[in-house]
Structures are given as C-alpha cells and as structure tokens.
C-alpha cells in the first residue's frame, strides 16, 4: 500500500515539474475586436418515470428558459 502512495506522489511531483513555466497566451497577439457577443443556450428537461418514459414537461422547460434569459440580460 505504501508503494502505491509513493508512486502516486512521485507521479504528481513529476507531472508538476514537467508543466510549462511560461504563460499559454501570447502577449504580442493583437487584441480581438468584437462588435457584439452572441450567447446561445439550450435547456431541455426530461422525466424518466414509471409509466412516463422520457416525459417532456413543456411548462417546466419554458420556465427554466425564462430564468436563463433573465440571468443573461
């Protein structure tokens, strides 16, 4: 059991040491120009219940979509 813990700790230390020491983003890259940003979301809720295999509660879905719309306003 101790050898498994040692191996796990060794792998974690090894992978940490191999991690790049520089930022992933290029600091010389030009800043992107956006006129607008489009947010697309989708919500679908199915109920898998006895006798109601994959029932689609339309009112619950519509309520959740309205909640999501209000969050992103």
N, CA, C and O atoms as a Maestro MAE file, in Angstrom:
{
 s_m_m2io_version
 :::
 2.0.0
}

f_m_ct {
 s_m_title
 :::
 protein
 m_atom[292] {
  # First column is atom index #
  i_m_mmod_type
  r_m_x_coord
  r_m_y_coord
  r_m_z_coord
  i_m_residue_number
  s_m_chain_name
  s_m_pdb_residue_name
  s_m_pdb_atom_name
  i_m_atomic_number
  :::
  1 25 0.826 -1.199 0.000 1 A "UNK " " N  " 7
  2 3 0.000 0.000 0.000 1 A "UNK " " CA " 6
  3 2 0.868 1.259 0.000 1 A "UNK " " C  " 6
  4 15 0.545 2.244 -0.665 1 A "UNK " " O  " 8
  5 25 1.970 1.220 0.751 2 A "UNK " " N  " 7
  6 3 2.844 2.392 0.797 2 A "UNK " " CA " 6
  7 2 3.481 2.655 -0.558 2 A "UNK " " C  " 6
  8 15 3.709 3.807 -0.928 2 A "UNK " " O  " 8
  9 25 3.770 1.591 -1.300 3 A "UNK " " N  " 7
  10 3 4.390 1.789 -2.610 3 A "UNK " " CA " 6
  11 2 3.422 2.469 -3.576 3 A "UNK " " C  " 6
  12 15 3.850 3.237 -4.437 3 A "UNK " " O  " 8
  13 25 2.113 2.195 -3.442 4 A "UNK " " N  " 7
  14 3 1.128 2.866 -4.291 4 A "UNK " " CA " 6
  15 2 1.059 4.352 -3.972 4 A "UNK " " C  " 6
  16 15 0.963 5.186 -4.872 4 A "UNK " " O  " 8
  17 25 1.108 4.676 -2.680 5 A "UNK " " N  " 7
  18 3 1.092 6.096 -2.285 5 A "UNK " " CA " 6
  19 2 2.350 6.798 -2.770 5 A "UNK " " C  " 6
  20 15 2.298 7.925 -3.261 5 A "UNK " " O  " 8
  21 25 3.481 6.117 -2.626 6 A "UNK " " N  " 7
  22 3 4.749 6.702 -3.083 6 A "UNK " " CA " 6
  23 2 4.715 6.939 -4.583 6 A "UNK " " C  " 6
  24 15 5.133 7.993 -5.062 6 A "UNK " " O  " 8
  25 25 4.212 5.950 -5.326 7 A "UNK " " N  " 7
  26 3 4.134 6.085 -6.778 7 A "UNK " " CA " 6
  27 2 3.211 7.230 -7.169 7 A "UNK " " C  " 6
  28 15 3.529 7.995 -8.079 7 A "UNK " " O  " 8
  29 25 2.084 7.357 -6.502 8 A "UNK " " N  " 7
  30 3 1.154 8.452 -6.788 8 A "UNK " " CA " 6
  31 2 1.796 9.805 -6.520 8 A "UNK " " C  " 6
  32 15 1.691 10.721 -7.336 8 A "UNK " " O  " 8
  33 25 2.452 9.927 -5.389 9 A "UNK " " N  " 7
  34 3 3.124 11.192 -5.054 9 A "UNK " " CA " 6
  35 2 4.234 11.483 -6.053 9 A "UNK " " C  " 6
  36 15 4.412 12.627 -6.470 9 A "UNK " " O  " 8
  37 25 4.976 10.459 -6.436 10 A "UNK " " N  " 7
  38 3 6.048 10.640 -7.415 10 A "UNK " " CA " 6
  39 2 5.497 11.126 -8.753 10 A "UNK " " C  " 6
  40 15 6.061 12.031 -9.366 10 A "UNK " " O  " 8
  41 25 4.398 10.527 -9.204 11 A "UNK " " N  " 7
  42 3 3.804 10.928 -10.483 11 A "UNK " " CA " 6
  43 2 3.311 12.367 -10.413 11 A "UNK " " C  " 6
  44 15 3.496 13.127 -11.363 11 A "UNK " " O  " 8
  45 25 2.698 12.745 -9.323 12 A "UNK " " N  " 7
  46 3 2.210 14.126 -9.172 12 A "UNK " " CA " 6
  47 2 3.369 15.109 -9.207 12 A "UNK " " C  " 6
  48 15 3.292 16.134 -9.884 12 A "UNK " " O  " 8
  49 25 4.444 14.805 -8.482 13 A "UNK " " N  " 7
  50 3 5.608 15.693 -8.473 13 A "UNK " " CA " 6
  51 2 6.245 15.752 -9.857 13 A "UNK " " C  " 6
  52 15 6.644 16.824 -10.314 13 A "UNK " " O  " 8
  53 25 6.341 14.607 -10.522 14 A "UNK " " N  " 7
  54 3 6.939 14.560 -11.855 14 A "UNK " " CA " 6
  55 2 6.137 15.391 -12.846 14 A "UNK " " C  " 6
  56 15 6.705 16.173 -13.608 14 A "UNK " " O  " 8
  57 25 4.808 15.221 -12.836 15 A "UNK " " N  " 7
  58 3 3.973 15.978 -13.764 15 A "UNK " " CA " 6
  59 2 3.987 17.472 -13.453 15 A "UNK " " C  " 6
  60 15 3.922 18.296 -14.365 15 A "UNK " " O  " 8
  61 25 4.071 17.820 -12.188 16 A "UNK " " N  " 7
  62 3 4.167 19.229 -11.816 16 A "UNK " " CA " 6
  63 2 5.472 19.828 -12.312 16 A "UNK " " C  " 6
  64 15 5.501 20.964 -12.786 16 A "UNK " " O  " 8
  65 25 6.542 19.069 -12.204 17 A "UNK " " N  " 7
  66 3 7.848 19.555 -12.661 17 A "UNK " " CA " 6
  67 2 7.891 19.686 -14.176 17 A "UNK " " C  " 6
  68 15 8.632 20.515 -14.704 17 A "UNK " " O  " 8
  69 25 7.112 18.883 -14.877 18 A "UNK " " N  " 7
  70 3 7.107 18.928 -16.342 18 A "UNK " " CA " 6
  71 2 6.179 19.999 -16.901 18 A "UNK " " C  " 6
  72 15 6.176 20.240 -18.108 18 A "UNK " " O  " 8
  73 25 5.415 20.625 -16.071 19 A "UNK " " N  " 7
  74 3 4.474 21.644 -16.535 19 A "UNK " " CA " 6
  75 2 5.242 22.844 -17.081 19 A "UNK " " C  " 6
  76 15 6.287 23.208 -16.541 19 A "UNK " " O  " 8
  77 25 4.739 23.454 -18.132 20 A "UNK " " N  " 7
  78 3 5.442 24.612 -18.704 20 A "UNK " " CA " 6
  79 2 5.485 25.767 -17.714 20 A "UNK " " C  " 6
  80 15 4.552 25.974 -16.937 20 A "UNK " " O  " 8
  81 25 6.559 26.499 -17.754 21 A "UNK " " N  " 7
  82 3 6.769 27.615 -16.821 21 A "UNK " " CA " 6
  83 2 6.485 28.965 -17.470 21 A "UNK " " C  " 6
  84 15 6.872 30.006 -16.937 21 A "UNK " " O  " 8
  85 25 5.822 28.951 -18.601 22 A "UNK " " N  " 7
  86 3 5.529 30.175 -19.325 22 A "UNK " " CA " 6
  87 2 4.028 30.298 -19.535 22 A "UNK " " C  " 6
  88 15 3.319 29.292 -19.497 22 A "UNK " " O  " 8
  89 25 3.530 31.506 -19.755 23 A "UNK " " N  " 7
  90 3 2.080 31.669 -19.961 23 A "UNK " " CA " 6
  91 2 1.658 31.066 -21.302 23 A "UNK " " C  " 6
  92 15 2.427 31.049 -22.264 23 A "UNK " " O  " 8
  93 25 0.442 30.581 -21.340 24 A "UNK " " N  " 7
  94 3 -0.066 29.981 -22.561 24 A "UNK " " CA " 6
  95 2 -0.452 31.030 -23.608 24 A "UNK " " C  " 6
  96 15 -0.419 30.738 -24.803 24 A "UNK " " O  " 8
  97 25 -0.809 32.221 -23.191 25 A "UNK " " N  " 7
  98 3 -1.239 33.263 -24.122 25 A "UNK " " CA " 6
  99 2 -0.043 34.050 -24.628 25 A "UNK " " C  " 6
  100 15 0.877 34.367 -23.873 25 A "UNK " " O  " 8
  101 25 -0.070 34.351 -25.885 26 A "UNK " " N  " 7
  102 3 0.993 35.139 -26.494 26 A "UNK " " CA " 6
  103 2 0.770 36.607 -26.142 26 A "UNK " " C  " 6
  104 15 -0.252 37.173 -26.530 26 A "UNK " " O  " 8
  105 25 1.687 37.235 -25.425 27 A "UNK " " N  " 7
  106 3 1.482 38.642 -25.045 27 A "UNK " " CA " 6
  107 2 1.561 39.591 -26.231 27 A "UNK " " C  " 6
  108 15 1.091 40.725 -26.139 27 A "UNK " " O  " 8
  109 25 2.152 39.150 -27.355 28 A "UNK " " N  " 7
  110 3 2.278 40.004 -28.534 28 A "UNK " " CA " 6
  111 2 1.091 39.891 -29.477 28 A "UNK " " C  " 6
  112 15 1.037 40.585 -30.493 28 A "UNK " " O  " 8
  113 25 0.148 39.032 -29.154 29 A "UNK " " N  " 7
  114 3 -1.016 38.850 -30.025 29 A "UNK " " CA " 6
  115 2 -1.896 40.093 -29.984 29 A "UNK " " C  " 6
  116 15 -2.077 40.722 -28.941 29 A "UNK " " O  " 8
  117 25 -2.430 40.421 -31.140 30 A "UNK " " N  " 7
  118 3 -3.312 41.590 -31.223 30 A "UNK " " CA " 6
  119 2 -4.605 41.304 -30.469 30 A "UNK " " C  " 6
  120 15 -5.099 40.177 -30.457 30 A "UNK " " O  " 8
  121 25 -5.138 42.339 -29.846 31 A "UNK " " N  " 7
  122 3 -6.389 42.169 -29.111 31 A "UNK " " CA " 6
  123 2 -7.542 42.008 -30.094 31 A "UNK " " C  " 6
  124 15 -7.639 42.734 -31.083 31 A "UNK " " O  " 8
  125 25 -8.405 41.057 -29.808 32 A "UNK " " N  " 7
  126 3 -9.529 40.788 -30.706 32 A "UNK " " CA " 6
  127 2 -10.526 41.935 -30.667 32 A "UNK " " C  " 6
  128 15 -10.754 42.549 -29.625 32 A "UNK " " O  " 8
  129 25 -11.114 42.208 -31.823 33 A "UNK " " N  " 7
  130 3 -12.115 43.264 -31.917 33 A "UNK " " CA " 6
  131 2 -13.488 42.619 -32.106 33 A "UNK " " C  " 6
  132 15 -13.718 41.895 -33.075 33 A "UNK " " O  " 8
  133 25 -14.382 42.890 -31.179 34 A "UNK " " N  " 7
  134 3 -15.725 42.333 -31.238 34 A "UNK " " CA " 6
  135 2 -16.737 43.466 -31.323 34 A "UNK " " C  " 6
  136 15 -16.660 44.441 -30.575 34 A "UNK " " O  " 8
  137 25 -17.686 43.326 -32.245 35 A "UNK " " N  " 7
  138 3 -18.802 44.267 -32.296 35 A "UNK " " CA " 6
  139 2 -19.868 43.857 -31.285 35 A "UNK " " C  " 6
  140 15 -20.480 44.698 -30.628 35 A "UNK " " O  " 8
  141 25 -20.073 42.560 -31.178 36 A "UNK " " N  " 7
  142 3 -21.055 42.039 -30.239 36 A "UNK " " CA " 6
  143 2 -20.714 40.584 -29.931 36 A "UNK " " C  " 6
  144 15 -19.964 39.938 -30.663 36 A "UNK " " O  " 8
  145 25 -21.266 40.094 -28.858 37 A "UNK " " N  " 7
  146 3 -21.092 38.706 -28.457 37 A "UNK " " CA " 6
  147 2 -22.464 38.055 -28.411 37 A "UNK " " C  " 6
  148 15 -23.403 38.606 -27.836 37 A "UNK " " O  " 8
  149 25 -22.573 36.910 -29.004 38 A "UNK " " N  " 7
  150 3 -23.827 36.176 -29.033 38 A "UNK " " CA " 6
  151 2 -23.748 35.029 -28.039 38 A "UNK " " C  " 6
  152 15 -22.822 34.220 -28.090 38 A "UNK " " O  " 8
  153 25 -24.714 34.959 -27.140 39 A "UNK " " N  " 7
  154 3 -24.785 33.873 -26.165 39 A "UNK " " CA " 6
  155 2 -25.894 32.936 -26.601 39 A "UNK " " C  " 6
  156 15 -27.041 33.348 -26.777 39 A "UNK " " O  " 8
  157 25 -25.544 31.684 -26.771 40 A "UNK " " N  " 7
  158 3 -26.515 30.675 -27.182 40 A "UNK " " CA " 6
  159 2 -26.643 29.671 -26.044 40 A "UNK " " C  " 6
  160 15 -25.648 29.143 -25.548 40 A "UNK " " O  " 8
  161 25 -27.866 29.419 -25.645 41 A "UNK " " N  " 7
  162 3 -28.081 28.419 -24.596 41 A "UNK " " CA " 6
  163 2 -29.271 27.551 -24.960 41 A "UNK " " C  " 6
  164 15 -30.145 27.929 -25.740 41 A "UNK " " O  " 8
  165 25 -29.263 26.397 -24.372 42 A "UNK " " N  " 7
  166 3 -30.342 25.454 -24.613 42 A "UNK " " CA " 6
  167 2 -30.625 24.738 -23.303 42 A "UNK " " C  " 6
  168 15 -29.709 24.448 -22.533 42 A "UNK " " O  " 8
  169 25 -31.865 24.461 -23.060 43 A "UNK " " N  " 7
  170 3 -32.247 23.745 -21.848 43 A "UNK " " CA " 6
  171 2 -33.340 22.764 -22.214 43 A "UNK " " C  " 6
  172 15 -34.323 23.124 -22.863 43 A "UNK " " O  " 8
  173 25 -33.164 21.528 -21.797 44 A "UNK " " N  " 7
  174 3 -34.178 20.519 -22.047 44 A "UNK " " CA " 6
  175 2 -34.212 19.577 -20.855 44 A "UNK " " C  " 6
  176 15 -33.184 19.040 -20.444 44 A "UNK " " O  " 8
  177 25 -35.393 19.385 -20.311 45 A "UNK " " N  " 7
  178 3 -35.560 18.550 -19.122 45 A "UNK " " CA " 6
  179 2 -36.498 17.400 -19.457 45 A "UNK " " C  " 6
  180 15 -37.647 17.611 -19.844 45 A "UNK " " O  " 8
  181 25 -35.994 16.190 -19.304 46 A "UNK " " N  " 7
  182 3 -36.822 15.002 -19.489 46 A "UNK " " CA " 6
  183 2 -37.042 14.335 -18.148 46 A "UNK " " C  " 6
  184 15 -36.164 14.353 -17.285 46 A "UNK " " O  " 8
  185 25 -38.213 13.748 -17.972 47 A "UNK " " N  " 7
  186 3 -38.524 13.000 -16.761 47 A "UNK " " CA " 6
  187 2 -38.648 11.541 -17.151 47 A "UNK " " C  " 6
  188 15 -39.484 11.191 -17.985 47 A "UNK " " O  " 8
  189 25 -37.833 10.691 -16.563 48 A "UNK " " N  " 7
  190 3 -37.927 9.262 -16.803 48 A "UNK " " CA " 6
  191 2 -38.573 8.652 -15.574 48 A "UNK " " C  " 6
  192 15 -37.908 8.389 -14.572 48 A "UNK " " O  " 8
  193 25 -39.864 8.432 -15.661 49 A "UNK " " N  " 7
  194 3 -40.640 7.955 -14.527 49 A "UNK " " CA " 6
  195 2 -41.384 6.686 -14.941 49 A "UNK " " C  " 6
  196 15 -41.558 6.419 -16.130 49 A "UNK " " O  " 8
  197 25 -41.812 5.928 -13.974 50 A "UNK " " N  " 7
  198 3 -42.562 4.707 -14.264 50 A "UNK " " CA " 6
  199 2 -43.855 5.077 -14.988 50 A "UNK " " C  " 6
  200 15 -44.649 5.871 -14.485 50 A "UNK " " O  " 8
  201 25 -44.056 4.506 -16.151 51 A "UNK " " N  " 7
  202 3 -45.261 4.789 -16.930 51 A "UNK " " CA " 6
  203 2 -45.162 6.048 -17.769 51 A "UNK " " C  " 6
  204 15 -46.030 6.290 -18.606 51 A "UNK " " O  " 8
  205 25 -44.125 6.863 -17.570 52 A "UNK " " N  " 7
  206 3 -43.949 8.090 -18.343 52 A "UNK " " CA " 6
  207 2 -42.513 8.117 -18.861 52 A "UNK " " C  " 6
  208 15 -41.707 8.948 -18.442 52 A "UNK " " O  " 8
  209 25 -42.209 7.216 -19.761 53 A "UNK " " N  " 7
  210 3 -40.851 7.108 -20.275 53 A "UNK " " CA " 6
  211 2 -40.474 8.367 -21.050 53 A "UNK " " C  " 6
  212 15 -41.088 8.699 -22.064 53 A "UNK " " O  " 8
  213 25 -39.473 9.042 -20.561 54 A "UNK " " N  " 7
  214 3 -38.970 10.267 -21.179 54 A "UNK " " CA " 6
  215 2 -40.087 11.272 -21.455 54 A "UNK " " C  " 6
  216 15 -40.271 11.718 -22.587 54 A "UNK " " O  " 8
  217 25 -40.819 11.615 -20.417 55 A "UNK " " N  " 7
  218 3 -41.871 12.631 -20.498 55 A "UNK " " CA " 6
  219 2 -41.224 14.001 -20.632 55 A "UNK " " C  " 6
  220 15 -40.224 14.290 -19.975 55 A "UNK " " O  " 8
  221 25 -41.796 14.839 -21.481 56 A "UNK " " N  " 7
  222 3 -41.270 16.176 -21.734 56 A "UNK " " CA " 6
  223 2 -42.201 17.208 -21.101 56 A "UNK " " C  " 6
  224 15 -43.238 17.535 -21.678 56 A "UNK " " O  " 8
  225 25 -41.841 17.733 -19.904 57 A "UNK " " N  " 7
  226 3 -42.701 18.736 -19.260 57 A "UNK " " CA " 6
  227 2 -42.480 20.116 -19.887 57 A "UNK " " C  " 6
  228 15 -41.562 20.840 -19.505 57 A "UNK " " O  " 8
  229 25 -43.321 20.465 -20.841 58 A "UNK " " N  " 7
  230 3 -43.136 21.693 -21.612 58 A "UNK " " CA " 6
  231 2 -43.151 22.943 -20.734 58 A "UNK " " C  " 6
  232 15 -42.340 23.847 -20.935 58 A "UNK " " O  " 8
  233 25 -44.068 23.005 -19.760 59 A "UNK " " N  " 7
  234 3 -44.144 24.203 -18.919 59 A "UNK " " CA " 6
  235 2 -42.885 24.375 -18.070 59 A "UNK " " C  " 6
  236 15 -42.412 25.498 -17.902 59 A "UNK " " O  " 8
  237 25 -42.337 23.293 -17.538 60 A "UNK " " N  " 7
  238 3 -41.106 23.392 -16.747 60 A "UNK " " CA " 6
  239 2 -39.947 23.848 -17.626 60 A "UNK " " C  " 6
  240 15 -39.134 24.666 -17.195 60 A "UNK " " O  " 8
  241 25 -39.858 23.338 -18.838 61 A "UNK " " N  " 7
  242 3 -38.807 23.755 -19.749 61 A "UNK " " CA " 6
  243 2 -38.924 25.242 -20.083 61 A "UNK " " C  " 6
  244 15 -37.924 25.959 -20.101 61 A "UNK " " O  " 8
  245 25 -40.134 25.696 -20.343 62 A "UNK " " N  " 7
  246 3 -40.339 27.102 -20.683 62 A "UNK " " CA " 6
  247 2 -39.986 28.012 -19.504 62 A "UNK " " C  " 6
  248 15 -39.395 29.075 -19.698 62 A "UNK " " O  " 8
  249 25 -40.345 27.601 -18.284 63 A "UNK " " N  " 7
  250 3 -39.998 28.389 -17.100 63 A "UNK " " CA " 6
  251 2 -38.483 28.488 -16.943 63 A "UNK " " C  " 6
  252 15 -37.962 29.564 -16.650 63 A "UNK " " O  " 8
  253 25 -37.774 27.378 -17.134 64 A "UNK " " N  " 7
  254 3 -36.321 27.392 -16.986 64 A "UNK " " CA " 6
  255 2 -35.666 28.242 -18.068 64 A "UNK " " C  " 6
  256 15 -34.680 28.928 -17.799 64 A "UNK " " O  " 8
  257 25 -36.189 28.206 -19.267 65 A "UNK " " N  " 7
  258 3 -35.655 29.053 -20.341 65 A "UNK " " CA " 6
  259 2 -35.831 30.525 -19.979 65 A "UNK " " C  " 6
  260 15 -34.926 31.327 -20.210 65 A "UNK " " O  " 8
  261 25 -36.976 30.890 -19.417 66 A "UNK " " N  " 7
  262 3 -37.197 32.276 -18.999 66 A "UNK " " CA " 6
  263 2 -36.215 32.682 -17.899 66 A "UNK " " C  " 6
  264 15 -35.704 33.802 -17.902 66 A "UNK " " O  " 8
  265 25 -35.953 31.775 -16.965 67 A "UNK " " N  " 7
  266 3 -34.979 32.062 -15.895 67 A "UNK " " CA " 6
  267 2 -33.607 32.309 -16.507 67 A "UNK " " C  " 6
  268 15 -32.921 33.260 -16.132 67 A "UNK " " O  " 8
  269 25 -33.206 31.463 -17.443 68 A "UNK " " N  " 7
  270 3 -31.900 31.639 -18.083 68 A "UNK " " CA " 6
  271 2 -31.830 32.940 -18.877 68 A "UNK " " C  " 6
  272 15 -30.799 33.614 -18.866 68 A "UNK " " O  " 8
  273 25 -32.899 33.298 -19.558 69 A "UNK " " N  " 7
  274 3 -32.930 34.568 -20.299 69 A "UNK " " CA " 6
  275 2 -32.742 35.747 -19.350 69 A "UNK " " C  " 6
  276 15 -32.011 36.686 -19.666 69 A "UNK " " O  " 8
  277 25 -33.392 35.706 -18.195 70 A "UNK " " N  " 7
  278 3 -33.268 36.807 -17.232 70 A "UNK " " CA " 6
  279 2 -31.863 36.888 -16.631 70 A "UNK " " C  " 6
  280 15 -31.394 37.974 -16.290 70 A "UNK " " O  " 8
  281 25 -31.204 35.761 -16.502 71 A "UNK " " N  " 7
  282 3 -29.845 35.756 -15.958 71 A "UNK " " CA " 6
  283 2 -28.875 36.463 -16.906 71 A "UNK " " C  " 6
  284 15 -27.998 37.197 -16.452 71 A "UNK " " O  " 8
  285 25 -29.023 36.249 -18.223 72 A "UNK " " N  " 7
  286 3 -28.049 36.818 -19.152 72 A "UNK " " CA " 6
  287 2 -28.400 38.234 -19.604 72 A "UNK " " C  " 6
  288 15 -27.634 38.826 -20.365 72 A "UNK " " O  " 8
  289 25 -29.506 38.790 -19.176 73 A "UNK " " N  " 7
  290 3 -29.863 40.168 -19.556 73 A "UNK " " CA " 6
  291 2 -28.969 41.171 -18.888 73 A "UNK " " C  " 6
  292 15 -29.128 42.374 -19.094 73 A "UNK " " O  " 8
  :::
 }
 m_bond[291] {
  # First column is bond index #
  i_m_from
  i_m_to
  i_m_order
  :::
  1 1 2 1
  2 2 3 1
  3 3 4 2
  4 3 5 1
  5 5 6 1
  6 6 7 1
  7 7 8 2
  8 7 9 1
  9 9 10 1
  10 10 11 1
  11 11 12 2
  12 11 13 1
  13 13 14 1
  14 14 15 1
  15 15 16 2
  16 15 17 1
  17 17 18 1
  18 18 19 1
  19 19 20 2
  20 19 21 1
  21 21 22 1
  22 22 23 1
  23 23 24 2
  24 23 25 1
  25 25 26 1
  26 26 27 1
  27 27 28 2
  28 27 29 1
  29 29 30 1
  30 30 31 1
  31 31 32 2
  32 31 33 1
  33 33 34 1
  34 34 35 1
  35 35 36 2
  36 35 37 1
  37 37 38 1
  38 38 39 1
  39 39 40 2
  40 39 41 1
  41 41 42 1
  42 42 43 1
  43 43 44 2
  44 43 45 1
  45 45 46 1
  46 46 47 1
  47 47 48 2
  48 47 49 1
  49 49 50 1
  50 50 51 1
  51 51 52 2
  52 51 53 1
  53 53 54 1
  54 54 55 1
  55 55 56 2
  56 55 57 1
  57 57 58 1
  58 58 59 1
  59 59 60 2
  60 59 61 1
  61 61 62 1
  62 62 63 1
  63 63 64 2
  64 63 65 1
  65 65 66 1
  66 66 67 1
  67 67 68 2
  68 67 69 1
  69 69 70 1
  70 70 71 1
  71 71 72 2
  72 71 73 1
  73 73 74 1
  74 74 75 1
  75 75 76 2
  76 75 77 1
  77 77 78 1
  78 78 79 1
  79 79 80 2
  80 79 81 1
  81 81 82 1
  82 82 83 1
  83 83 84 2
  84 83 85 1
  85 85 86 1
  86 86 87 1
  87 87 88 2
  88 87 89 1
  89 89 90 1
  90 90 91 1
  91 91 92 2
  92 91 93 1
  93 93 94 1
  94 94 95 1
  95 95 96 2
  96 95 97 1
  97 97 98 1
  98 98 99 1
  99 99 100 2
  100 99 101 1
  101 101 102 1
  102 102 103 1
  103 103 104 2
  104 103 105 1
  105 105 106 1
  106 106 107 1
  107 107 108 2
  108 107 109 1
  109 109 110 1
  110 110 111 1
  111 111 112 2
  112 111 113 1
  113 113 114 1
  114 114 115 1
  115 115 116 2
  116 115 117 1
  117 117 118 1
  118 118 119 1
  119 119 120 2
  120 119 121 1
  121 121 122 1
  122 122 123 1
  123 123 124 2
  124 123 125 1
  125 125 126 1
  126 126 127 1
  127 127 128 2
  128 127 129 1
  129 129 130 1
  130 130 131 1
  131 131 132 2
  132 131 133 1
  133 133 134 1
  134 134 135 1
  135 135 136 2
  136 135 137 1
  137 137 138 1
  138 138 139 1
  139 139 140 2
  140 139 141 1
  141 141 142 1
  142 142 143 1
  143 143 144 2
  144 143 145 1
  145 145 146 1
  146 146 147 1
  147 147 148 2
  148 147 149 1
  149 149 150 1
  150 150 151 1
  151 151 152 2
  152 151 153 1
  153 153 154 1
  154 154 155 1
  155 155 156 2
  156 155 157 1
  157 157 158 1
  158 158 159 1
  159 159 160 2
  160 159 161 1
  161 161 162 1
  162 162 163 1
  163 163 164 2
  164 163 165 1
  165 165 166 1
  166 166 167 1
  167 167 168 2
  168 167 169 1
  169 169 170 1
  170 170 171 1
  171 171 172 2
  172 171 173 1
  173 173 174 1
  174 174 175 1
  175 175 176 2
  176 175 177 1
  177 177 178 1
  178 178 179 1
  179 179 180 2
  180 179 181 1
  181 181 182 1
  182 182 183 1
  183 183 184 2
  184 183 185 1
  185 185 186 1
  186 186 187 1
  187 187 188 2
  188 187 189 1
  189 189 190 1
  190 190 191 1
  191 191 192 2
  192 191 193 1
  193 193 194 1
  194 194 195 1
  195 195 196 2
  196 195 197 1
  197 197 198 1
  198 198 199 1
  199 199 200 2
  200 199 201 1
  201 201 202 1
  202 202 203 1
  203 203 204 2
  204 203 205 1
  205 205 206 1
  206 206 207 1
  207 207 208 2
  208 207 209 1
  209 209 210 1
  210 210 211 1
  211 211 212 2
  212 211 213 1
  213 213 214 1
  214 214 215 1
  215 215 216 2
  216 215 217 1
  217 217 218 1
  218 218 219 1
  219 219 220 2
  220 219 221 1
  221 221 222 1
  222 222 223 1
  223 223 224 2
  224 223 225 1
  225 225 226 1
  226 226 227 1
  227 227 228 2
  228 227 229 1
  229 229 230 1
  230 230 231 1
  231 231 232 2
  232 231 233 1
  233 233 234 1
  234 234 235 1
  235 235 236 2
  236 235 237 1
  237 237 238 1
  238 238 239 1
  239 239 240 2
  240 239 241 1
  241 241 242 1
  242 242 243 1
  243 243 244 2
  244 243 245 1
  245 245 246 1
  246 246 247 1
  247 247 248 2
  248 247 249 1
  249 249 250 1
  250 250 251 1
  251 251 252 2
  252 251 253 1
  253 253 254 1
  254 254 255 1
  255 255 256 2
  256 255 257 1
  257 257 258 1
  258 258 259 1
  259 259 260 2
  260 259 261 1
  261 261 262 1
  262 262 263 1
  263 263 264 2
  264 263 265 1
  265 265 266 1
  266 266 267 1
  267 267 268 2
  268 267 269 1
  269 269 270 1
  270 270 271 1
  271 271 272 2
  272 271 273 1
  273 273 274 1
  274 274 275 1
  275 275 276 2
  276 275 277 1
  277 277 278 1
  278 278 279 1
  279 279 280 2
  280 279 281 1
  281 281 282 1
  282 282 283 1
  283 283 284 2
  284 283 285 1
  285 285 286 1
  286 286 287 1
  287 287 288 2
  288 287 289 1
  289 289 290 1
  290 290 291 1
  291 291 292 2
  :::
 }
}
